[in-house]
Amino acid sequence: MKAAPPVALVSLVLAAALALPSMGCKRLAERAAEKAEEKAIEKSTGGQVSINGQKGTMTIVTDAGAMTLGETAKIPDDFPKAVAVYANAKPKMAVKSAANGKEAWSLSLETPDTKDQVVAFYKANMSGFTVASTMDMGTSTMTVYQSPKYDVTMMVSAESVGKTGFTLNVATK
């Protein structure tokens, strides 16, 4: 006759057996919630939506344009070359749209560099543009650049220790 397994071992096996299905169920529940959110956004926008909660990303594509949020965001291939893109920045959001024959892009970027470094870069690298207005509010700055072809609004703000966030909104004239 075999000895009964120790109580601790039985408890461990039972806990693992119960945890594995619930972990799978949790992921299934998360995916079901993502699908419900996708459908709700698709209904309101008329576009196609993809949400990936594990990666923290969302993409929306409509007839008017496309938007990507999160780790998979990238600068659109057709982003105007005349507008400098800060080399040490990581995209967090990218939007491309078109209306009435005019195109527009919006980028939200993040860098470990300071607000002042980002502002100085754009002052030095927006050749062909004039500064229409600028406002420095201490931890944030807004500058509007104009050229014969584009209007650019740049907003830069220190988000937290070691991070600066900024947006570039570009519109064709």
VMD Tcl script that builds the backbone (N, CA, C; Angstrom):
set m [mol new atoms 519]
animate dup $m
set s [atomselect $m all]
$s set {name element resname resid chain x y z} {
  {N N MET 1 A 0.842 -1.157 0.000}
  {CA C MET 1 A 0.000 0.000 0.000}
  {C C MET 1 A 0.895 1.230 0.000}
  {N N LYS 2 A 0.587 2.213 -0.889}
  {CA C LYS 2 A 1.379 3.425 -1.016}
  {C C LYS 2 A 0.999 4.408 0.066}
  {N N ALA 3 A 2.005 5.214 0.450}
  {CA C ALA 3 A 1.746 6.237 1.461}
  {C C ALA 3 A 1.006 7.392 0.808}
  {N N ALA 4 A 0.147 8.018 1.574}
  {CA C ALA 4 A -0.596 9.179 1.086}
  {C C ALA 4 A 0.364 10.332 0.871}
  {N N PRO 5 A 0.177 11.152 -0.223}
  {CA C PRO 5 A 1.078 12.277 -0.458}
  {C C PRO 5 A 0.962 13.288 0.676}
  {N N PRO 6 A 2.042 14.014 0.943}
  {CA C PRO 6 A 2.003 15.011 2.003}
  {C C PRO 6 A 0.948 16.075 1.678}
  {N N VAL 7 A 0.325 16.616 2.710}
  {CA C VAL 7 A -0.742 17.603 2.568}
  {C C VAL 7 A -0.249 18.836 1.815}
  {N N ALA 8 A 0.991 19.263 2.068}
  {CA C ALA 8 A 1.534 20.456 1.411}
  {C C ALA 8 A 1.622 20.239 -0.095}
  {N N LEU 9 A 2.052 19.037 -0.526}
  {CA C LEU 9 A 2.163 18.750 -1.944}
  {C C LEU 9 A 0.793 18.733 -2.601}
  {N N VAL 10 A -0.172 18.111 -1.954}
  {CA C VAL 10 A -1.538 18.066 -2.488}
  {C C VAL 10 A -2.091 19.483 -2.611}
  {N N SER 11 A -1.864 20.313 -1.603}
  {CA C SER 11 A -2.339 21.695 -1.631}
  {C C SER 11 A -1.717 22.469 -2.786}
  {N N LEU 12 A -0.415 22.260 -3.004}
  {CA C LEU 12 A 0.284 22.937 -4.084}
  {C C LEU 12 A -0.264 22.520 -5.440}
  {N N VAL 13 A -0.467 21.222 -5.637}
  {CA C VAL 13 A -0.999 20.715 -6.904}
  {C C VAL 13 A -2.409 21.258 -7.138}
  {N N LEU 14 A -3.245 21.263 -6.101}
  {CA C LEU 14 A -4.605 21.795 -6.238}
  {C C LEU 14 A -4.587 23.285 -6.560}
  {N N ALA 15 A -3.716 24.032 -5.917}
  {CA C ALA 15 A -3.630 25.477 -6.174}
  {C C ALA 15 A -3.207 25.739 -7.610}
  {N N ALA 16 A -2.224 24.981 -8.098}
  {CA C ALA 16 A -1.768 25.152 -9.477}
  {C C ALA 16 A -2.865 24.771 -10.455}
  {N N ALA 17 A -3.574 23.689 -10.178}
  {CA C ALA 17 A -4.647 23.240 -11.057}
  {C C ALA 17 A -5.765 24.275 -11.132}
  {N N LEU 18 A -6.023 24.928 -10.027}
  {CA C LEU 18 A -7.068 25.962 -10.015}
  {C C LEU 18 A -6.583 27.269 -10.638}
  {N N ALA 19 A -5.307 27.594 -10.489}
  {CA C ALA 19 A -4.780 28.869 -10.982}
  {C C ALA 19 A -4.634 28.889 -12.498}
  {N N LEU 20 A -4.185 27.796 -13.095}
  {CA C LEU 20 A -3.951 27.790 -14.533}
  {C C LEU 20 A -5.206 28.096 -15.331}
  {N N PRO 21 A -6.325 27.444 -15.078}
  {CA C PRO 21 A -7.515 27.810 -15.847}
  {C C PRO 21 A -7.965 29.244 -15.592}
  {N N SER 22 A -7.830 29.735 -14.359}
  {CA C SER 22 A -8.283 31.091 -14.087}
  {C C SER 22 A -7.387 32.108 -14.785}
  {N N MET 23 A -6.095 31.799 -14.935}
  {CA C MET 23 A -5.216 32.698 -15.676}
  {C C MET 23 A -5.650 32.741 -17.133}
  {N N GLY 24 A -5.999 31.602 -17.696}
  {CA C GLY 24 A -6.497 31.557 -19.069}
  {C C GLY 24 A -7.822 32.274 -19.192}
  {N N CYS 25 A -8.684 32.090 -18.191}
  {CA C CYS 25 A -9.978 32.762 -18.205}
  {C C CYS 25 A -9.800 34.268 -18.084}
  {N N LYS 26 A -8.824 34.693 -17.284}
  {CA C LYS 26 A -8.572 36.125 -17.132}
  {C C LYS 26 A -8.177 36.714 -18.476}
  {N N ARG 27 A -7.283 36.072 -19.213}
  {CA C ARG 27 A -6.860 36.558 -20.526}
  {C C ARG 27 A -8.036 36.548 -21.494}
  {N N LEU 28 A -8.878 35.507 -21.428}
  {CA C LEU 28 A -10.052 35.464 -22.292}
  {C C LEU 28 A -11.010 36.608 -21.961}
  {N N ALA 29 A -11.169 36.891 -20.681}
  {CA C ALA 29 A -12.036 37.997 -20.266}
  {C C ALA 29 A -11.469 39.333 -20.737}
  {N N GLU 30 A -10.144 39.505 -20.628}
  {CA C GLU 30 A -9.510 40.733 -21.110}
  {C C GLU 30 A -9.710 40.887 -22.607}
  {N N ARG 31 A -9.522 39.808 -23.351}
  {CA C ARG 31 A -9.678 39.857 -24.815}
  {C C ARG 31 A -11.131 40.150 -25.189}
  {N N ALA 32 A -12.071 39.568 -24.451}
  {CA C ALA 32 A -13.488 39.836 -24.715}
  {C C ALA 32 A -13.795 41.311 -24.467}
  {N N ALA 33 A -13.218 41.878 -23.417}
  {CA C ALA 33 A -13.415 43.304 -23.126}
  {C C ALA 33 A -12.799 44.160 -24.233}
  {N N GLU 34 A -11.616 43.767 -24.707}
  {CA C GLU 34 A -10.978 44.496 -25.804}
  {C C GLU 34 A -11.854 44.466 -27.046}
  {N N LYS 35 A -12.417 43.293 -27.368}
  {CA C LYS 35 A -13.282 43.161 -28.548}
  {C C LYS 35 A -14.526 44.037 -28.406}
  {N N ALA 36 A -15.099 44.087 -27.200}
  {CA C ALA 36 A -16.273 44.930 -26.973}
  {C C ALA 36 A -15.914 46.401 -27.157}
  {N N GLU 37 A -14.737 46.815 -26.641}
  {CA C GLU 37 A -14.282 48.192 -26.824}
  {C C GLU 37 A -14.034 48.485 -28.297}
  {N N GLU 38 A -13.411 47.532 -29.003}
  {CA C GLU 38 A -13.162 47.711 -30.432}
  {C C GLU 38 A -14.469 47.945 -31.173}
  {N N LYS 39 A -15.463 47.114 -30.906}
  {CA C LYS 39 A -16.766 47.228 -31.586}
  {C C LYS 39 A -17.432 48.563 -31.279}
  {N N ALA 40 A -17.363 49.012 -30.028}
  {CA C ALA 40 A -17.984 50.285 -29.647}
  {C C ALA 40 A -17.301 51.447 -30.375}
  {N N ILE 41 A -15.970 51.429 -30.449}
  {CA C ILE 41 A -15.242 52.496 -31.130}
  {C C ILE 41 A -15.498 52.430 -32.632}
  {N N GLU 42 A -15.528 51.216 -33.189}
  {CA C GLU 42 A -15.816 51.062 -34.613}
  {C C GLU 42 A -17.195 51.627 -34.944}
  {N N LYS 43 A -18.156 51.381 -34.071}
  {CA C LYS 43 A -19.514 51.880 -34.304}
  {C C LYS 43 A -19.540 53.406 -34.295}
  {N N SER 44 A -18.804 54.020 -33.379}
  {CA C SER 44 A -18.833 55.481 -33.277}
  {C C SER 44 A -17.968 56.170 -34.332}
  {N N THR 45 A -16.912 55.494 -34.825}
  {CA C THR 45 A -16.023 56.129 -35.798}
  {C C THR 45 A -16.260 55.667 -37.223}
  {N N GLY 46 A -16.874 54.502 -37.378}
  {CA C GLY 46 A -17.044 53.940 -38.711}
  {C C GLY 46 A -15.758 53.344 -39.253}
  {N N GLY 47 A -14.766 53.203 -38.409}
  {CA C GLY 47 A -13.476 52.682 -38.848}
  {C C GLY 47 A -13.192 51.306 -38.289}
  {N N GLN 48 A -11.984 50.837 -38.546}
  {CA C GLN 48 A -11.525 49.562 -38.020}
  {C C GLN 48 A -10.640 49.841 -36.813}
  {N N VAL 49 A -10.841 49.051 -35.750}
  {CA C VAL 49 A -10.126 49.272 -34.497}
  {C C VAL 49 A -9.433 47.991 -34.072}
  {N N SER 50 A -8.221 48.140 -33.557}
  {CA C SER 50 A -7.481 47.014 -33.004}
  {C C SER 50 A -6.897 47.450 -31.668}
  {N N ILE 51 A -7.243 46.721 -30.601}
  {CA C ILE 51 A -6.729 47.010 -29.264}
  {C C ILE 51 A -5.947 45.798 -28.785}
  {N N ASN 52 A -4.765 46.032 -28.248}
  {CA C ASN 52 A -3.970 44.959 -27.657}
  {C C ASN 52 A -3.576 45.412 -26.254}
  {N N GLY 53 A -4.332 44.959 -25.257}
  {CA C GLY 53 A -4.097 45.352 -23.874}
  {C C GLY 53 A -2.761 44.891 -23.335}
  {N N GLN 54 A -2.284 43.728 -23.789}
  {CA C GLN 54 A -0.999 43.235 -23.302}
  {C C GLN 54 A 0.142 44.145 -23.746}
  {N N LYS 55 A 0.051 44.667 -24.958}
  {CA C LYS 55 A 1.087 45.563 -25.455}
  {C C LYS 55 A 0.765 47.021 -25.152}
  {N N GLY 56 A -0.460 47.290 -24.739}
  {CA C GLY 56 A -0.854 48.659 -24.448}
  {C C GLY 56 A -0.971 49.499 -25.701}
  {N N THR 57 A -1.571 48.944 -26.768}
  {CA C THR 57 A -1.671 49.661 -28.033}
  {C C THR 57 A -3.108 49.691 -28.539}
  {N N MET 58 A -3.397 50.700 -29.360}
  {CA C MET 58 A -4.684 50.791 -30.026}
  {C C MET 58 A -4.455 51.462 -31.372}
  {N N THR 59 A -5.099 50.929 -32.412}
  {CA C THR 59 A -5.038 51.508 -33.749}
  {C C THR 59 A -6.458 51.693 -34.248}
  {N N ILE 60 A -6.728 52.874 -34.822}
  {CA C ILE 60 A -8.022 53.168 -35.422}
  {C C ILE 60 A -7.757 53.640 -36.846}
  {N N VAL 61 A -8.429 53.028 -37.810}
  {CA C VAL 61 A -8.295 53.415 -39.208}
  {C C VAL 61 A -9.685 53.741 -39.742}
  {N N THR 62 A -9.857 54.963 -40.270}
  {CA C THR 62 A -11.120 55.388 -40.874}
  {C C THR 62 A -10.826 55.962 -42.252}
  {N N ASP 63 A -11.883 56.337 -42.962}
  {CA C ASP 63 A -11.693 56.983 -44.260}
  {C C ASP 63 A -10.952 58.307 -44.110}
  {N N ALA 64 A -11.093 58.959 -42.963}
  {CA C ALA 64 A -10.468 60.266 -42.731}
  {C C ALA 64 A -8.999 60.152 -42.342}
  {N N GLY 65 A -8.561 58.982 -41.888}
  {CA C GLY 65 A -7.166 58.842 -41.494}
  {C C GLY 65 A -6.932 57.679 -40.560}
  {N N ALA 66 A -5.775 57.704 -39.897}
  {CA C ALA 66 A -5.391 56.610 -39.012}
  {C C ALA 66 A -4.744 57.167 -37.749}
  {N N MET 67 A -4.938 56.437 -36.639}
  {CA C MET 67 A -4.343 56.816 -35.365}
  {C C MET 67 A -3.802 55.564 -34.691}
  {N N THR 68 A -2.587 55.657 -34.169}
  {CA C THR 68 A -1.995 54.571 -33.401}
  {C C THR 68 A -1.519 55.136 -32.069}
  {N N LEU 69 A -1.878 54.451 -30.986}
  {CA C LEU 69 A -1.463 54.834 -29.642}
  {C C LEU 69 A -0.664 53.702 -29.033}
  {N N GLY 70 A 0.359 54.030 -28.265}
  {CA C GLY 70 A 1.095 53.016 -27.509}
  {C C GLY 70 A 2.412 52.639 -28.134}
  {N N GLU 71 A 2.888 51.475 -27.745}
  {CA C GLU 71 A 4.233 51.021 -28.100}
  {C C GLU 71 A 4.430 50.797 -29.595}
  {N N THR 72 A 3.364 50.566 -30.354}
  {CA C THR 72 A 3.516 50.326 -31.791}
  {C C THR 72 A 3.403 51.605 -32.616}
  {N N ALA 73 A 3.202 52.747 -31.949}
  {CA C ALA 73 A 3.095 54.007 -32.686}
  {C C ALA 73 A 4.392 54.280 -33.426}
  {N N LYS 74 A 4.268 54.740 -34.658}
  {CA C LYS 74 A 5.455 55.116 -35.430}
  {C C LYS 74 A 5.105 56.329 -36.267}
  {N N ILE 75 A 6.125 57.072 -36.613}
  {CA C ILE 75 A 5.941 58.268 -37.415}
  {C C ILE 75 A 5.505 57.834 -38.814}
  {N N PRO 76 A 4.392 58.390 -39.315}
  {CA C PRO 76 A 3.930 57.995 -40.649}
  {C C PRO 76 A 5.001 58.235 -41.711}
  {N N ASP 77 A 5.048 57.349 -42.691}
  {CA C ASP 77 A 6.048 57.459 -43.763}
  {C C ASP 77 A 5.936 58.773 -44.512}
  {N N ASP 78 A 4.720 59.319 -44.609}
  {CA C ASP 78 A 4.531 60.550 -45.368}
  {C C ASP 78 A 4.565 61.806 -44.489}
  {N N PHE 79 A 5.053 61.686 -43.244}
  {CA C PHE 79 A 5.198 62.859 -42.390}
  {C C PHE 79 A 6.130 63.835 -43.105}
  {N N PRO 80 A 5.772 65.124 -43.162}
  {CA C PRO 80 A 6.556 66.081 -43.949}
  {C C PRO 80 A 8.039 66.127 -43.559}
  {N N LYS 81 A 8.898 65.951 -44.544}
  {CA C LYS 81 A 10.349 65.986 -44.312}
  {C C LYS 81 A 10.814 67.379 -43.901}
  {N N ALA 82 A 10.038 68.407 -44.220}
  {CA C ALA 82 A 10.398 69.786 -43.863}
  {C C ALA 82 A 10.320 70.023 -42.361}
  {N N VAL 83 A 9.595 69.145 -41.651}
  {CA C VAL 83 A 9.438 69.286 -40.201}
  {C C VAL 83 A 10.404 68.329 -39.515}
  {N N ALA 84 A 11.328 68.901 -38.772}
  {CA C ALA 84 A 12.331 68.095 -38.075}
  {C C ALA 84 A 11.661 67.192 -37.036}
  {N N VAL 85 A 12.212 66.001 -36.867}
  {CA C VAL 85 A 11.743 65.092 -35.811}
  {C C VAL 85 A 12.910 64.868 -34.856}
  {N N TYR 86 A 12.679 65.130 -33.601}
  {CA C TYR 86 A 13.717 65.021 -32.577}
  {C C TYR 86 A 14.260 63.599 -32.551}
  {N N ALA 87 A 15.585 63.467 -32.720}
  {CA C ALA 87 A 16.214 62.155 -32.876}
  {C C ALA 87 A 16.095 61.262 -31.647}
  {N N ASN 88 A 16.077 61.826 -30.456}
  {CA C ASN 88 A 16.066 61.015 -29.239}
  {C C ASN 88 A 14.662 60.880 -28.657}
  {N N ALA 89 A 13.649 60.850 -29.542}
  {CA C ALA 89 A 12.264 60.777 -29.079}
  {C C ALA 89 A 11.607 59.488 -29.547}
  {N N LYS 90 A 10.721 58.984 -28.704}
  {CA C LYS 90 A 9.970 57.767 -29.016}
  {C C LYS 90 A 8.505 58.138 -29.214}
  {N N PRO 91 A 7.919 57.750 -30.359}
  {CA C PRO 91 A 6.505 58.056 -30.591}
  {C C PRO 91 A 5.597 57.313 -29.610}
  {N N LYS 92 A 4.611 58.016 -29.083}
  {CA C LYS 92 A 3.594 57.427 -28.204}
  {C C LYS 92 A 2.232 57.446 -28.879}
  {N N MET 93 A 2.061 58.369 -29.836}
  {CA C MET 93 A 0.832 58.459 -30.606}
  {C C MET 93 A 1.178 59.029 -31.968}
  {N N ALA 94 A 0.535 58.526 -33.004}
  {CA C ALA 94 A 0.699 59.056 -34.353}
  {C C ALA 94 A -0.671 59.085 -35.016}
  {N N VAL 95 A -1.009 60.255 -35.560}
  {CA C VAL 95 A -2.294 60.422 -36.232}
  {C C VAL 95 A -2.040 61.029 -37.610}
  {N N LYS 96 A -2.727 60.515 -38.606}
  {CA C LYS 96 A -2.692 61.065 -39.961}
  {C C LYS 96 A -4.131 61.229 -40.393}
  {N N SER 97 A -4.480 62.424 -40.871}
  {CA C SER 97 A -5.851 62.640 -41.333}
  {C C SER 97 A -5.847 63.537 -42.557}
  {N N ALA 98 A -6.982 63.582 -43.223}
  {CA C ALA 98 A -7.152 64.438 -44.391}
  {C C ALA 98 A -8.609 64.882 -44.447}
  {N N ALA 99 A -8.801 66.158 -44.760}
  {CA C ALA 99 A -10.143 66.703 -44.917}
  {C C ALA 99 A -10.075 67.879 -45.874}
  {N N ASN 100 A -11.030 67.956 -46.756}
  {CA C ASN 100 A -11.113 69.058 -47.721}
  {C C ASN 100 A -9.811 69.242 -48.507}
  {N N GLY 101 A -9.168 68.144 -48.847}
  {CA C GLY 101 A -7.948 68.203 -49.634}
  {C C GLY 101 A -6.707 68.612 -48.866}
  {N N LYS 102 A -6.822 68.758 -47.548}
  {CA C LYS 102 A -5.674 69.140 -46.733}
  {C C LYS 102 A -5.308 67.992 -45.805}
  {N N GLU 103 A -4.005 67.766 -45.669}
  {CA C GLU 103 A -3.521 66.706 -44.796}
  {C C GLU 103 A -3.068 67.282 -43.467}
  {N N ALA 104 A -3.142 66.440 -42.440}
  {CA C ALA 104 A -2.675 66.845 -41.111}
  {C C ALA 104 A -2.069 65.638 -40.417}
  {N N TRP 105 A -1.071 65.897 -39.593}
  {CA C TRP 105 A -0.399 64.878 -38.814}
  {C C TRP 105 A -0.288 65.371 -37.376}
  {N N SER 106 A -0.386 64.456 -36.442}
  {CA C SER 106 A -0.166 64.797 -35.043}
  {C C SER 106 A 0.674 63.694 -34.423}
  {N N LEU 107 A 1.785 64.093 -33.849}
  {CA C LEU 107 A 2.671 63.141 -33.178}
  {C C LEU 107 A 2.773 63.519 -31.717}
  {N N SER 108 A 2.697 62.530 -30.862}
  {CA C SER 108 A 2.993 62.709 -29.448}
  {C C SER 108 A 4.241 61.880 -29.187}
  {N N LEU 109 A 5.286 62.546 -28.697}
  {CA C LEU 109 A 6.574 61.896 -28.519}
  {C C LEU 109 A 7.066 62.063 -27.090}
  {N N GLU 110 A 8.017 61.216 -26.715}
  {CA C GLU 110 A 8.591 61.282 -25.374}
  {C C GLU 110 A 10.103 61.095 -25.486}
  {N N THR 111 A 10.835 61.843 -24.662}
  {CA C THR 111 A 12.293 61.760 -24.668}
  {C C THR 111 A 12.817 61.872 -23.242}
  {N N PRO 112 A 13.974 61.290 -22.975}
  {CA C PRO 112 A 14.592 61.480 -21.659}
  {C C PRO 112 A 15.283 62.846 -21.548}
  {N N ASP 113 A 15.388 63.567 -22.671}
  {CA C ASP 113 A 16.047 64.868 -22.672}
  {C C ASP 113 A 15.140 65.928 -22.037}
  {N N THR 114 A 15.721 67.063 -21.713}
  {CA C THR 114 A 14.976 68.122 -21.037}
  {C C THR 114 A 14.115 68.916 -22.022}
  {N N LYS 115 A 13.158 69.619 -21.457}
  {CA C LYS 115 A 12.299 70.511 -22.241}
  {C C LYS 115 A 13.167 71.515 -23.000}
  {N N ASP 116 A 14.149 72.091 -22.327}
  {CA C ASP 116 A 15.007 73.098 -22.950}
  {C C ASP 116 A 15.807 72.527 -24.119}
  {N N GLN 117 A 16.241 71.272 -24.020}
  {CA C GLN 117 A 16.969 70.633 -25.128}
  {C C GLN 117 A 16.061 70.465 -26.341}
  {N N VAL 118 A 14.815 70.051 -26.108}
  {CA C VAL 118 A 13.868 69.864 -27.210}
  {C C VAL 118 A 13.576 71.210 -27.872}
  {N N VAL 119 A 13.293 72.227 -27.079}
  {CA C VAL 119 A 12.994 73.563 -27.613}
  {C C VAL 119 A 14.180 74.086 -28.422}
  {N N ALA 120 A 15.398 73.936 -27.900}
  {CA C ALA 120 A 16.603 74.404 -28.601}
  {C C ALA 120 A 16.781 73.670 -29.931}
  {N N PHE 121 A 16.506 72.363 -29.949}
  {CA C PHE 121 A 16.611 71.588 -31.184}
  {C C PHE 121 A 15.686 72.165 -32.256}
  {N N TYR 122 A 14.437 72.427 -31.885}
  {CA C TYR 122 A 13.490 72.936 -32.879}
  {C C TYR 122 A 13.831 74.358 -33.308}
  {N N LYS 123 A 14.333 75.180 -32.410}
  {CA C LYS 123 A 14.766 76.532 -32.810}
  {C C LYS 123 A 15.857 76.446 -33.874}
  {N N ALA 124 A 16.740 75.460 -33.749}
  {CA C ALA 124 A 17.862 75.317 -34.674}
  {C C ALA 124 A 17.524 74.538 -35.943}
  {N N ASN 125 A 16.444 73.761 -35.927}
  {CA C ASN 125 A 16.192 72.842 -37.042}
  {C C ASN 125 A 14.887 73.047 -37.796}
  {N N MET 126 A 14.255 74.170 -37.639}
  {CA C MET 126 A 13.023 74.439 -38.395}
  {C C MET 126 A 13.313 75.462 -39.495}
  {N N SER 127 A 14.327 75.164 -40.304}
  {CA C SER 127 A 14.680 76.081 -41.391}
  {C C SER 127 A 13.532 76.122 -42.397}
  {N N GLY 128 A 13.299 77.310 -42.928}
  {CA C GLY 128 A 12.182 77.503 -43.849}
  {C C GLY 128 A 10.900 77.879 -43.130}
  {N N PHE 129 A 10.931 77.891 -41.794}
  {CA C PHE 129 A 9.775 78.254 -40.982}
  {C C PHE 129 A 10.066 79.541 -40.227}
  {N N THR 130 A 9.031 80.306 -39.956}
  {CA C THR 130 A 9.150 81.459 -39.075}
  {C C THR 130 A 8.353 81.168 -37.809}
  {N N VAL 131 A 8.756 81.785 -36.714}
  {CA C VAL 131 A 8.026 81.623 -35.456}
  {C C VAL 131 A 6.884 82.631 -35.462}
  {N N ALA 132 A 5.651 82.126 -35.475}
  {CA C ALA 132 A 4.469 82.991 -35.464}
  {C C ALA 132 A 4.150 83.425 -34.044}
  {N N SER 133 A 4.351 82.523 -33.085}
  {CA C SER 133 A 4.141 82.864 -31.674}
  {C C SER 133 A 4.834 81.835 -30.801}
  {N N THR 134 A 5.142 82.249 -29.595}
  {CA C THR 134 A 5.734 81.328 -28.624}
  {C C THR 134 A 5.326 81.759 -27.223}
  {N N MET 135 A 5.137 80.779 -26.372}
  {CA C MET 135 A 4.755 81.054 -24.996}
  {C C MET 135 A 5.463 80.046 -24.102}
  {N N ASP 136 A 6.265 80.545 -23.154}
  {CA C ASP 136 A 6.964 79.688 -22.202}
  {C C ASP 136 A 6.278 79.835 -20.858}
  {N N MET 137 A 5.768 78.708 -20.346}
  {CA C MET 137 A 5.035 78.714 -19.079}
  {C C MET 137 A 5.800 77.971 -17.993}
  {N N GLY 138 A 7.123 78.011 -18.062}
  {CA C GLY 138 A 7.940 77.344 -17.055}
  {C C GLY 138 A 8.175 75.885 -17.379}
  {N N THR 139 A 7.258 75.018 -16.985}
  {CA C THR 139 A 7.432 73.579 -17.243}
  {C C THR 139 A 6.941 73.175 -18.622}
  {N N SER 140 A 6.307 74.113 -19.342}
  {CA C SER 140 A 5.858 73.801 -20.698}
  {C C SER 140 A 6.041 75.012 -21.614}
  {N N THR 141 A 6.136 74.706 -22.904}
  {CA C THR 141 A 6.331 75.723 -23.934}
  {C C THR 141 A 5.459 75.382 -25.126}
  {N N MET 142 A 4.874 76.415 -25.755}
  {CA C MET 142 A 4.139 76.226 -26.994}
  {C C MET 142 A 4.713 77.177 -28.031}
  {N N THR 143 A 5.003 76.653 -29.217}
  {CA C THR 143 A 5.531 77.464 -30.304}
  {C C THR 143 A 4.764 77.129 -31.569}
  {N N VAL 144 A 4.406 78.167 -32.320}
  {CA C VAL 144 A 3.747 77.981 -33.615}
  {C C VAL 144 A 4.730 78.406 -34.692}
  {N N TYR 145 A 5.024 77.470 -35.597}
  {CA C TYR 145 A 5.903 77.723 -36.729}
  {C C TYR 145 A 5.049 77.764 -37.991}
  {N N GLN 146 A 5.445 78.613 -38.949}
  {CA C GLN 146 A 4.722 78.682 -40.217}
  {C C GLN 146 A 5.699 78.710 -41.379}
  {N N SER 147 A 5.290 78.077 -42.459}
  {CA C SER 147 A 6.025 78.125 -43.724}
  {C C SER 147 A 4.971 78.329 -44.810}
  {N N PRO 148 A 5.389 78.543 -46.046}
  {CA C PRO 148 A 4.386 78.693 -47.096}
  {C C PRO 148 A 3.492 77.453 -47.265}
  {N N LYS 149 A 3.992 76.290 -46.854}
  {CA C LYS 149 A 3.241 75.044 -47.071}
  {C C LYS 149 A 2.596 74.469 -45.804}
  {N N TYR 150 A 3.185 74.716 -44.621}
  {CA C TYR 150 A 2.722 74.070 -43.387}
  {C C TYR 150 A 2.569 75.050 -42.218}
  {N N ASP 151 A 1.640 74.726 -41.357}
  {CA C ASP 151 A 1.539 75.323 -40.023}
  {C C ASP 151 A 1.894 74.219 -39.035}
  {N N VAL 152 A 2.769 74.522 -38.077}
  {CA C VAL 152 A 3.207 73.537 -37.087}
  {C C VAL 152 A 3.016 74.128 -35.700}
  {N N THR 153 A 2.313 73.396 -34.854}
  {CA C THR 153 A 2.193 73.777 -33.451}
  {C C THR 153 A 2.946 72.733 -32.640}
  {N N MET 154 A 3.902 73.210 -31.845}
  {CA C MET 154 A 4.686 72.310 -31.010}
  {C C MET 154 A 4.433 72.663 -29.549}
  {N N MET 155 A 4.086 71.654 -28.765}
  {CA C MET 155 A 3.903 71.828 -27.330}
  {C C MET 155 A 4.858 70.879 -26.623}
  {N N VAL 156 A 5.662 71.431 -25.711}
  {CA C VAL 156 A 6.664 70.641 -24.994}
  {C C VAL 156 A 6.429 70.818 -23.505}
  {N N SER 157 A 6.422 69.702 -22.763}
  {CA C SER 157 A 6.268 69.823 -21.311}
  {C C SER 157 A 7.061 68.746 -20.596}
  {N N ALA 158 A 7.638 69.140 -19.467}
  {CA C ALA 158 A 8.340 68.191 -18.610}
  {C C ALA 158 A 7.262 67.352 -17.923}
  {N N GLU 159 A 7.244 66.029 -18.175}
  {CA C GLU 159 A 6.198 65.173 -17.627}
  {C C GLU 159 A 6.529 64.689 -16.224}
  {N N SER 160 A 7.714 64.164 -16.058}
  {CA C SER 160 A 8.152 63.640 -14.773}
  {C C SER 160 A 9.674 63.611 -14.784}
  {N N VAL 161 A 10.248 63.223 -13.703}
  {CA C VAL 161 A 11.706 63.177 -13.630}
  {C C VAL 161 A 12.233 62.290 -14.760}
  {N N GLY 162 A 13.075 62.877 -15.570}
  {CA C GLY 162 A 13.702 62.103 -16.639}
  {C C GLY 162 A 12.880 61.946 -17.902}
  {N N LYS 163 A 11.723 62.604 -18.014}
  {CA C LYS 163 A 10.911 62.465 -19.220}
  {C C LYS 163 A 10.328 63.810 -19.627}
  {N N THR 164 A 10.381 64.050 -20.923}
  {CA C THR 164 A 9.761 65.229 -21.500}
  {C C THR 164 A 8.839 64.749 -22.605}
  {N N GLY 165 A 7.622 65.210 -22.594}
  {CA C GLY 165 A 6.667 64.865 -23.639}
  {C C GLY 165 A 6.434 66.060 -24.532}
  {N N PHE 166 A 6.234 65.802 -25.816}
  {CA C PHE 166 A 5.917 66.902 -26.718}
  {C C PHE 166 A 5.074 66.418 -27.872}
  {N N THR 167 A 4.299 67.356 -28.423}
  {CA C THR 167 A 3.459 67.060 -29.574}
  {C C THR 167 A 3.848 67.965 -30.727}
  {N N LEU 168 A 3.729 67.425 -31.895}
  {CA C LEU 168 A 3.901 68.172 -33.141}
  {C C LEU 168 A 2.598 68.026 -33.912}
  {N N ASN 169 A 1.900 69.122 -34.118}
  {CA C ASN 169 A 0.690 69.122 -34.933}
  {C C ASN 169 A 1.019 69.867 -36.211}
  {N N VAL 170 A 0.921 69.183 -37.337}
  {CA C VAL 170 A 1.310 69.740 -38.631}
  {C C VAL 170 A 0.097 69.713 -39.556}
  {N N ALA 171 A -0.170 70.850 -40.193}
  {CA C ALA 171 A -1.295 70.932 -41.139}
  {C C ALA 171 A -0.836 71.594 -42.414}
  {N N THR 172 A -1.265 71.043 -43.563}
  {CA C THR 172 A -0.974 71.696 -44.831}
  {C C THR 172 A -1.891 72.899 -44.974}
  {N N LYS 173 A -1.416 73.884 -45.721}
  {CA C LYS 173 A -2.218 75.093 -45.935}
  {C C LYS 173 A -3.080 74.928 -47.164}
}
mol reanalyze $m
mol bondsrecalc $m
mol representation Tube
mol addrep $m
